[in-house]
Amino acid sequence: MGICLDSSIANPAFAADLIAKGATLNDNQETVNRAIDLQKSGKHAEAAKIWKTLVEIRQSKYGSESLAASYGYNALGRIYFDQGSYSKAETYIQKALAIQEKQPDTDPVEMISTLSNLALVYQTQSLYSEAEPLFQKAILISKEKLGENHVYTAGLYRSLGELYSKQGFYRKAEGLLQQAIKIFKDRLGAEKLQTASALQHLADVYKRERLYAKAAPVYLSVLSIYSKILPENHPAVALTLNHLAWTYAEQGLNNKAEPLYRESLDIYLTLYGERHPATLISKSNLAIWYIKEDQGHKAEPLLLDVLSNFEKIYGHNHPSTADIINNLAFLYESQGSREKSAQMLKRGLLIEAELIQREAPFMARNDRLSFIKSFGFTHEASFSLASSGKSGAEVSLFARLNRQGLLTEIEKKQALIALFSEEQIKVTNELKEVMKKIASVATTPDKRKTLTIRQDAIERQLYRLLPQLKPRIVEVEEIVRVLPSDSVLIEFQRHRPFTANRSVDKRWDDERYLAMVLKSNGMIEVVDLGPSDLIDKKISKAVESIESQSNESLELIKRIGEIIIDPLLKVTQSAKTWFVSPDGELNRLPFAALPIANNGYLSDQVELRLLTTGRELLDLKNPTKSAQADVLLIADPNYDGVVSSVQAVASRSSEDTSVKRSAALPTQLIWKRLKATANEGKTIQGLVGGKLLMDLEATASIVKQTRAPQILHLATHAFYLPDQATMGTTPRSTSKTQRSSSEGLSTSLLQGESPLLRSGIALAGANRPNSNPNDDGYLTALEVAQLDWDGTELVVISACESGRGDIRAGEGVYGLKRAIAVAGARSSLLSLWKVDDSATAAFMESFYQRLKEGQGKGQALAETQKEFRSHAIPMWRAPYVWAAFQLSGDWRPVNFD
């Protein structure tokens, strides 16, 4: 709650540093200096009059397309920016840049100024993808022409740091700001305006991270510097007072915050008047203080006034507008006006969803999750309205439908965009080469870090070349229209209940799970399932007991059913099909194996359809794209195989350095051949045809080279390695008949690595990853996400733990499951735990027999599970065998014609 003022908006003094510092031509220098002084003191109208006159003189004397005129356009544009007239500012600064880019003798300082001013215009309009390359170009010019340690270079570091801070890239921002602070201190001194400005930005980073105790002393040091060099009513002082007040308020120190808010507002009112963005934001933050002090009657008129003006200044879809809307939503919620709160909250969530879909595609993939997190808690807080009536339930489900799995969807859409220009193809090929090296298990951790930085840079370059994706907003009514009459959509959500009118330290309760059940008639039922910590522990214990085939497993899984399923059965009534979108640890839950009250299983009573998000129901109604290749079956790889005897000799004679070179899988990890997979592959080929590759032919390379096979079946070892840096766990023991390795499994070298590198599949040559520089024997989830499986109807990874991965809030499971979806496959069949070799082969034979007979994928799985529950081999009747595999995505039949 509250808005962070951009230093560039609230305090123009620093921006004027670069104005007209280049060639002033034959202008009267006193006139120029007078304009700059007026701008620094916030007297924009007077400064604008002077610059308008100077521009007219330059146009008359040198021509409207001259460099002299362009320098004036830039200065005038900056003043319009300071006034909040962003459209005028953009027009003048763009005109200046167009002229300067054509002229070889453009003054570099003027070019730096023009680039950074235009970047600020875009940044203020939340067009971050437009702003970043302008800042970066200005930095390159400054470093080349002026030097890496020049104060102008430092100023640009400061500006780019603020941009990164707004996007949630806090470590990047902090690094740039620390550089700027050091340069300013070394070149100018510790108590100078520029040094204080950079410190202000650094404190803003801490504030955005909610490290208020860390931010407050930095703001106080900034105020100390200002007290020595600036008048009391300077805009820089007002900005710092406002941000310091915010840090106090967020720590519950409202008595210290209130006078600072008022002092800041008084300064802005005196300097800028009622309608300037800085004044309006200061009003908004004062209103938030009123809300905390239970004086909502004073807050509402302030917020409504700010909203009306922001819609005029920024437009209806700007994040600052959304901030005010969200603050009004929390005000109404604190007053008990839940209907008004839900209406406002939906408006704010819609703006955020559109902004994410507009800006995230232009960012490096590694940065996108941080960007989403930078939006704060509005999305999570929306779920606290779910049980407050119809409107609250609708806005909560709207929030879930438009955020869950959004980054996966963006990545998938971008992967499908056709490349046309030579530059696009060139950059794409360069990215593929870098990704190939990153994904190789023969790449050292240090080398991977360097490559990842390069990956981020190439991705930003590529995504700016691609056409912009059209944002998609999904309404609840759209899902209702595609829901079969006898079905329900169940969206699970893990969240912290939020109460707006509590003190700061008591707003959030402990996490809980809720289920939002959407019926085909449009009614939404909300079920509170209980504390997530308790449920997560029960799920973990139950799954481990099933995997270890403990005698306690049935009782433990029964308790899960009582918590999760029994309440849902009461509200779903006669629904025959459940479309289920899990969240949190529920992604590990074998839904088909959950017992119900009549001593049967959930899969006996309903047809289960697992989805990442309910949005998939809209996508699955679209025509299926034809596969590019026949069925591809990979089975019984020769893990010890090498491509040639020359490479084998070289490998044996060289010193063993694979522990040092393998960030993903240490050399002591040895994969044993799985005898049953050979028969599995032959049997499935006999049923559905296709190409079967085994032994030395079962390579990662052939999988990568095959575009969109109709079905891809991989019968081999798979792995998911938890990150010890966060998990602090050690792997469980494994039977020699299971489709994973038990020898020497260690994650000590995986701290901090991407979960897409810590999950994957072992193929031919995996025990000798250094024998072939073009194929290390592994197919990681990171590599899978780069493949073209658009048109593939089903991917089956008949192996251990192929469905596991890191669980990320709002994005589901980061592992093979996500990678398969990004690659474009319509469905996947993956395992939740380690599976038995022989039992899995038999299970897959039965599953494919049913597919061949025309059953849908979902029905074939359910019927196979039911068959195994009464299998002739008693050991195979346990949930450990029949409940291990879960289908996600398209449940319909495969067309083998």
N, C-alpha and C positions, 0 to 999 in steps of 0.2 A: 504494500500500500504506500502510495507516494510516488513522486516522479523525480528522477535525477536530472537536474538541469545540465544540458551540454555547455561546457565552458565556452565553446565557440559562439553560442547564442547569447548566453547570459553575460559574457564579458568580452567585448570586442577589442579590448586594449591590446591583447597579444597579437591579434590578427593584423593590426595596423603596423606591426613591426616590418612587414615586407612591402607595404604599400609605398609606391613611388620612391623606393630606395635605389632604383636603377637610374637610367638617364632621365633627368627632369627637363631635358631639352632647354628651351629658352623661357620656360615658365618663371614667373616671379617666385623665387624660393621661399620667401616669407609667406606667400599665399599658399603654397603647397604645405609648408609646415603648419600653417594655421588650420588647414583642412584636416591634417593628420591629428593634430591636438584635439580638435573638436570631435573627431571620430573616437579617439581613445577615451574621451571623457563621456561618451555616450550621446553627444549632441548631433544625432544623425542628420536631422533636417538641415541644420546650418552647414554641415560638412557637404551634404549632397548639393546644395546650392552652389558652393564654390567649385566642386568637381564638374557640375553641369556646365558652368561657365568655362572652365579649363578645357573640357572636351570640345565644346563649340569652337573655341579658339584653335585647338589643334586640328579639328576637322577642316576649318577654313584655311589654315596655314599649310597643313601637310596632306590633307585628303582624308576621307572617311575610312579608307582601307589602309592607312599608314600605321606603322608601328607606334608612332606617337599617339595616335588616336586610340589604338588598342590598349595602351597602358592606362589611358583615361577610362576606357570602358571597364577594365578590370577594377579600377579603384571605385568607380561608381557602382558597379555590380556588388562589390563587397559592402558598400554602405547600404544598399537596398537589402542585402542579406541581413545586416545588423538590425534593420528596421522590421524584419520579418516578412519582407516582400520577396518571397522566394522565386516567384515566376519572373519578375523583373530582373532579379539578380542573375538567374540562370541565363536569360536572354543576353544580357550585356557581357557576362563572363565567357559564354560560349562564343560570342562574336569576337571577343579579344583573343581567345585561344585559336580560333580558325585563322586569324591574321598572323599570329605569332608563329604558328606551325609552318606557315608557308615561307617565312622570311629567315634566311640563313644567319642574319646578323641580329636576331632577337637577343636582347639582354637576358642572360641566364637567370638573374635574380627576378626579373619581371615574369619570365616563364614559370619559375618556381611558384611565385605568388599567384599567378593565374591558375595553374594546375591545382594548387592546394585550396584556393577559394572555390573552384568548381567542385572539388571533392567534398568540401564542407556543405555546399548546397545539396548535393546528392545524399550525403550522410544524414542531413537534417530531415530529408524526405524519406529516410529509411531505405534508400537505394544503395545498399552497401556494396553490391557487386559492381556498381558504377564508380563508387568512390575509391575503393581500394587500389585499382590500377593507376588512378591519377596520383594518389599519394606516392605509390611506389615509383612512378615515373619521375615525380618531383625529387624524390630521394636520390635516384640515380644521377640526375642532373646536378644536384647539390654536391654529392660526393665527388663527382668528376670535375666540376668546375670550381668548387669552393673548398672541398676537402671533407674527409670523414668526421673531423672534429670541429667543423665550423658551427657557429651558433644557429645558422639557418638549417643545417642538417639536423641538429638537435631539436629544433622547433618542429620539423617534419616528423621526427621520431615521436615527439609528443602527440602530434595530431593523429598519426597512424595508430599509436597506442590507445588513444581514446576510441577510435573506430573499432579496434579489436575488443576493447572492453565492452562496448555496446553489444557486440556480437557474442559475448560470452567466452572469448578466447583470452582468459585472464592471464595465463602464463606468458603468452606472446606479448600481451599489453604490458605486463610488469617488466619484462626484459627490455622492451623499447624505452619505457619511461626511466628505468634505471640508467640506461645509456644516456638519455637526454639530460638527466639530473647531473650526471658526472661531467658531461661536456659543459653545461652551464656553470657548474661550480668551478671547474678548472679555468674556463675562459672569462667568466664574468664575476664570479664570487658567489658565496653561499647566500647572501642576503640581497639578491637582485630579483626583479620582477619575473624574468624568465625562469629562474630557478624555482621560485615560489609557484609559478604556473605548473611546472612539471610535477612538483610535489603534490599540488592540488589534484592533478590527474591520477597520480599514484594512489592517493587516498580514495579517489572515486572508484578505483579498481577494488580496493578492499571493501568499500561500502557495497558495491554490487555483489561481491562474494558474501555479503552479510558478516564480514569480519569487523564489526563496528568498534570493538575495543581496540583494534589495530588501526582503524581509520582515524578515530577521534584525536589522538596525539599528533598525527601528521597535520590534520586541519588546524590544530592549535598552533603548531609551529609555523604554518603558512600565515595565519593571522598575525603572529608575532612579527614576521618579516614585513607584512603589509603595513602594520602600525608605524613602521619606521620610514616607509617610502611612499605611502599612498594616503590621500585624505580619507576620512572616516566614511564618507558617503560614496566611495568609489564602487563601481559594479563588481570588481574583483572581490572586494570585501563582502558585498551582499551575497555573492555566489558561495563563498566559503562559509559564511554564517548559516546559510540555508542548508548546506550539506552537513555541517556540524550538528545543526538542530535535528536533522533526520537521524543521524547516528545516535543522538541522545534519546530521541523518541522511540527508536527501535530497541533500545536497551531498557525501556520503561521509565526513562528519566524525563518525564513530560514537563516537570517544573523548570528544568534547565532548557528544554527545547523551545517552549512557547515564546519567551522573550526574544530568542534569536530569530525565530520565524518572523515575528512582527518587525524586528529591526531590518531584516533583509527585505521584507515587503515594502517598508517605508522608503528604503533607498531606491528600489526599482520604480515605485510610484512617482518619486520625485524626478528620477532621471528619464524614465521611458513612458510613463503614463499608464493608463488602465489596460490597454489592449496589447501591449508588447508580450511576446511569448514568455520572457523571463518573469514578468509581473504575474502573468496568468499561472505559470507553474508554481510560483511562490504562493499564490492564493490557494492553489490546489493542496499544497503541502500543509498550509495552515488549516485547511478544511479537514485534512486527515487527523490533525491534532485535536480538532473539535470532536471528531468521531471517537477518538480514544478517551476523551474526557466526558463522553456521553452527552455531548451537546450537538446532536445531529441536526437540530433545527437551525443551527448556525452554519453547519457544513453544507447542507443541501443547496441553498441558493448560490453559494460560492462555486460549488462543483458544476451546477447547471450553467452558470455564467461562463465558466472556463470551457465547458463542453461546447457551448454555442460558438464561442470564439475560435476554439481549436478546429472545429469543423470548417470554419471559414478560412483559417490560416493554412492548415495542413490537409484538410479534406476529411471525408468520412471514414477512410480506411487506413489512417496513419496509426502507428503504435502509440503515439502520445495521446491521440484521441481515444484509443482502446484503454489506456491507463485510466483516463477520467471515467470512462464508462464502467470499468471494473470497480473503481472506487465508489461510484454511485451504487453499484450492485451490492457491495459489501455494506454500504450505509443502509440500504433498504433491508438487507438481511438482518442487520443488527437491530432494526426497528420492528422486525417481525413481518415486514411486507415481502413475503417470499415470492409472490407472483411478479411484482415489479423487479425484484432482485434477479429472478430467473430470466426475465426479458432482457435486462441490461447485460447479464452475464453472457447470454447467447450472442449478443452483438459483439462483445469483446472477444469471445472465443472465435467467432467467425473472422474477425480482423486478424487475429494471431495466426489462424490456419492459413489464410490467404498469404500472409507475409512469409510464413515458413515455406510454402510452396513456391513463392516467387523468388526468394533469396537463397534458400538452401541448395537448389540445384547448381548454383554457380560456385559453391564452396567445395573445398576438398572434402572427400568423404569422411576423413578422420575428424573434421571440424564440425560436422553437422549436428551431432548429438549435443555438443556444447552450446551451439546456437539455440537449439530448442530449450535447453535448460535455462538459458538467459531470460526467458520470458517470465520467470518467477512462478508463483504458486497459484495463479488464477485457475489453471486447468485442473490441478489437483483439488483445489477448494470447491470446484463445481460439483464434485461427487457428494459433498456434504448436503446438497439440496435434493439428492435422489429420493429421499424418503419424505419429502415435505409436500407431496401432492403431485398432481399431474404435470404442471409446468416444470417443477423441479426435476422430476424423473425424465422429462423430455430433454431438458438442457444437459443433464448428466449423460444421457445416452448419446446426445449430439456430440458432446465433448469426446466421448470414447470413440465413436465412429469416425471422427475426423482427425484423430491424433494417433491412435494405435496403429503401429506398423507403417507410419507415414514415410519414414526414411527408406524403408525397404521398397515401398511403391515408387518413390522418386528414383531410386537407383535402378529399379527394373525398367521404368519408362525410358531413362537415359540410355540404358543398354540396348534398347530396341530402335533408337533413332538412327536412321540411315546416314552415312557419311557421304558427302558429295565433293567438297572442295579438297584440293591437294593438301592444304594446310591441316584440315581436320584429320585426314588419313595419316599424314606424317606425325602429328602429335599423338594420335591414337596408337600408332605402331611404337612410338617411343615409350608411351605409358605401358604397353604390353611387355616390352623388354624389361622395364624397371620392375613391374609387378612379378614377372617371372623370377627375377633375382630375389625379390623380397620373399616370395613363397617357397623358395628352395630351402630344404633343410641343411644344405651345405653352406648357407650364408651365416656369417658370424653375427652376434647381436649388435656389435658396434657398426658393422657394415650395414646391417638392416636399418639402424637408426638414420644413417646418412641417406640410404635409399628412400626411406619413408619421407624425409624432408623433400627429396626430389620428386617423389610421387605427388605430394601435396601441391607443389608448384606446377607440375604438368597437368594435374587435374583441374586446377583453377584456370589454366590456359585453355584446356580443351572445353570445359563446360561453358566458357564465354563464347566459344565458337559455335556451340550447338544452339538450335532454336529454343526459345523460352517455352517451358512447359505451361500449359494452361491450368491454373489452379482448379481443383475440383472440390466442391463443398457438397457433402452428402447429407440430405435431410432424412429424418426418421421415416417420413412418409414414403420415400423412395424404397427403403428396405421393406416396408410393409407390403408394397405392391408386388414384390417378387417372392415373398414368403408363401410357400404352399399352405393351403387352408388348415392342414393338420400338423403344422410345425410351429416351432418357436425358435427365436434367436436368443441365446444366453451369452451376454457379455459379462465376464467376470472382471472385477476391478479391485486392485489393492490400493488403498488410499489412507491418508491420515484425516480423520474428521476435523473440520475447521469451524471455529466459532468466532465471528468477526468482532463482537463487542466485548471480548475478554481482553485482559492485559496481554502484552506481547508474549510473555513467557508461558502463557496458558492458552494460547489460541489453538494449538494443535494437540489432539489426543493421539494415543498410540494407534499404530496402523491396524486396519481391519480389512477383511474381504467383503465385498458385496457382489450380488449378482443382479444384473438388470435383464429381465425377461421380457422380450418383445413378442407379443402374440400377433397372429395374422389379422386380427381385427383392429390392430393399432394400440391396444391397451398395453401398458408397461407395468409390470409387477417388479418391485424392488425387494430383495431379500438380503438382510444383514446376516452374514455367515459367522461373524465372530472375529476375535483377534488374530491377525495374520501370523504373529510369532508362534502362537499355539498351533495353528493349522499347519504352518510350514514344518514345525518339528514333527508333527504327527505324520505328515506326508513323507518326510525324509526317513523316519523310522520304519514306516510301512513299506516303502519302496525297497529299502535295504533288506528288510526281512523277506520280501518276495524274492529278491535277487539271491539271497543266501539260502533260500528254500527252508526258512525257519518254520517251526511248528506254530509260531505266533502270528504268522503272516495273515491268515484269514481273519483272525480277531482284530488285528491292527487295521486292516483295510476296511473291515466292517465299521469300525469307529469313524473312519474318514467318510464312508457312505452316509452315516447318521448325521454328520455335520454338514456335508456338502449336498448330498442328493435328496435326502428325505424332505428338507424344506422346499426344494425345487419341485419335487413330485406333487406337492400340495398346490402349487400355483400353476404348474403346467397342465394339470388335469389330463385331458384325453389326447394331448399332442403326441403324435407317433414319431415325429422326427425332431431331434434337437440339433440345431446348429450351434456349436460351442466355440467361443473365443476365449481361451484361458488367459490368465495373467499370473505373474510371479511364479511361485513354486507349483502352482496348479498345472503348469506346463509339463511337469514331471509325473503327473498323475495318470495311471492307466484307467481311463474312464470306463472302458468296457468291463473291467474287473471289479467295479464297485458294487458291493452287494446291496440289495434292496429288501424291504420288509418281508416279502413272501419267500425269502430264502433263495431267490434267484439273483440274477445279475442285471444291472442297468441295461446292458445290451440285449437282454431278453425282452425288455419292455419297450424300448425306443430304438430308433435308428440314429446312431451317433454320426455327426458330421463335424469334424474339427476344422476350424478356420483360424487364420491369424487375426482377422478382423471381419466384422459383418459386411464391410465394403466389398469383400470378395463375392458376395452373392450377386452384386451388380455386374461384376466382371465376368463371372461364370456363365451368365446368360448370353454373352456374346458368342458368335460362331467360333469354333475351334480352328486354329490355324493348322494346316497340314504339316505333318512331320517331314523333315528333309532327308531322313535316313531310316532304314529298317530297324527292327529291334536289335539292340546291341547287348550281348551277354558277356560279362567278364567273370571268370571263375578260376579257382585254384592257381593263383599266380605263383611263379617261382621266385620267392623273395630273395634267394641267394644268387639269382641269375645276374649275368652281366651281358653287355651288348656284344663285346668282342673279347677274344683271349688276350689281345694286347692290353686292353684296359684292365683285365683281371690281373695280369702279371704286374702292371704298374701299381695297381692297388695293393697287391701283396707285398711288393718290395719297398713301398714307401712307408714312411713313419706314420703311425696311426694318430691322426690329429682330428678325428671326427668329433671328439667331445668338444674341442674348441670351436669347431666349425658348425656344429649342429645346434641351432637355438631351439629346435622343436623336439628332436628325438635323440637322446644320447646313444652312443654306440653300444652300450650294454643292453639296449632294447633289441631283442632278437625275435623276429616273427616266425612262427612255426607253420608249416603248410597244413591246410585244413582239408582232410581227405574227403569229407562229405560234400564240399563245394563243387568238386569235379562232377559228381553225379547230379548235383543240383542243376548245374549249368546245362548238362546234356538233357536232363529230363524236361527242363523248361523250353529248351530249343525244340524238343520233340513235340511240345504242346503248341507253341506260338510261333515257331520258326525263328528267323533272324540269324545274326552272325554271332558265333560263339568263339571267344578268344581265351585260351588258357596257357599255362606254363609261361614261357618267355614272351609270348605274344600279348599277355594280359598286362599291358603297360599303361602308365598314366598318359603317355603321349597319344596313344590311340583314342583314349577318351576325350582328350582335349581337341583332337583333330576331327572328331565326329560331330557334325552339326545336327542338332535337333533330332536324335533318334526317336522313334515312336515310343519305345520303352527302353530305359537303360536299367539293367539289373547288374549289381555289383555284389558278388558273393566272395567275401574276403575279410580281412581284419579291418576294423575301424578304430579310431581313438578319439577320446576327448580328455584333455589334460587340464584339470583345474589350475588356476593361477595361484601358486603358493603365496605370492605377495599379498593376496587378499583372502584366500581361503584358509591357509594354514593347515591344510589337510594332507594326508598321505593316501595313496591309492589303495583300494581294497584288493585282496588276493583274488586270483583268477584260476579257474580250472584249465587244464591243458586242452580240454575239448571245447573251450569257449572261443569265440571269434574275436579275441583280443589277446594282447601279450601280457604275461605276468612277470617277465624277467627284467629286473632292473629299471622298472618304470620310475622315472624321476622328473620332477618339474622344477628343479632348482635353477635351471637356465631359462625358465619361462617367465620370470617375474616381469610384469608390465607388458608382455607381448599381447597382440591382438588375439581375441578368442577365435578368430577365423584362421589363425595360424596354429592354434592349439587343438584344432579338431580337423580330422581328415581321414583318408583311406590309404592303406598300404597296398601297393601293387608290385609287379615284377621288379626285382632289383632293390627293394626297400631295405634289405639287410646290407647292401653295398651302395649307399647313396652317392659315394664319390666316384663310382666306376664310370659313369656316363655323365658328362657335363650338361647334356641336353635332357636328361630324364633321371631324377634322383629317386624314382620309385614311389613317390608320394603324390597324392592329389589332395591338397588341403582345401578347406572351405574357402579360403581366400582365392584360390585358383578356380574353384567351381563357380564362384560369383562372376568370373570373367568370361564364362563360356556362353555359347549361343544354344539354348535349349528351348527357344520359342517355337512351339509346335510339339514339344515332347509331352506326352500325356501322363507318363508316370515314371518316376525315378525310385527304384528300390535299392536301398543299401542294406543288404542281407548280412549284417555284421553287428558287433557289439556297440552299444551306446551311440549309434549314429544319429539319434535324435537329441542328444545332449548338447549343451553349450552354456555360455554365460547368459544369464537372464538379465536383460536390460529393460528398465522401466519404459513402457510405451512402445517397445520394439520387439518384445518377445524373446525368443532364444537366438542368441548370436552363435551360430555354428553352421553345420551342414544344412539344417532345415532352412535357415534364412538364405543361405547361399544358393540353394536349389531354386527357391522362389525368385531371387534376383535374376538367376540365369534364364528364367522364363517358363520352367516346367509347371504344368497345371496342378500336379499333385505329387506327393512323396510318401513313401512307406518306410519309416525309420524305427529304430529300436530305442527303448527307454533305458535299457540296462544290458549287461553282458548276457549273451545268449549261447545256448548249446549248439554245437556244430551239426550233429545228426538230426536233432529235433527241428532245427531251423530249416534244414534241407527238406524234410518231410512236410513241414508247415508251408513252405513256399510252393512245393509241388501241388498241394491241395488248393492253395490260393489261385495259382495260375490255371489250374483245371477249371475252376469256376469262372475265371475271367474269360477263358476260351469258350465256355458255354454261353456267354453273353450276359452274365451277371455284372452289375455295377461294381466298381472297385470297393465301395463301402460295404455292399451286401456280401461280396466275395470274402472280404476280411471277416465280417461278422459270422458268416456261416462256417468259415474255417476255424475260427475261435470256438464256436459252439461244438464243432466236431471234435476238437482236441480236448474239450472238457470231459469227454467220455471216451477217450482214445484207448485202444487196445493195450498200449504200453502205459501202465499206471503212472510212471514218473512224468509222462508228458501231459497229464491232466492238470498239473499245477499251473496257477497263473504265471509262474516264472516262465513257462514255455508259451502258453497261448495268448497272454496279455502283453507280451513284450513289444509287439509292433503296433504302431499307430499310423493311421492314414490322415494326412492333412491336405486340404484342398479339394479338387474335383473328385466327387464320389461316383460319378456316372460310368457306364460301360466303356470299354476300349473297342474301337472299331477295327477289327483285324482284316476286313475285306480289302 
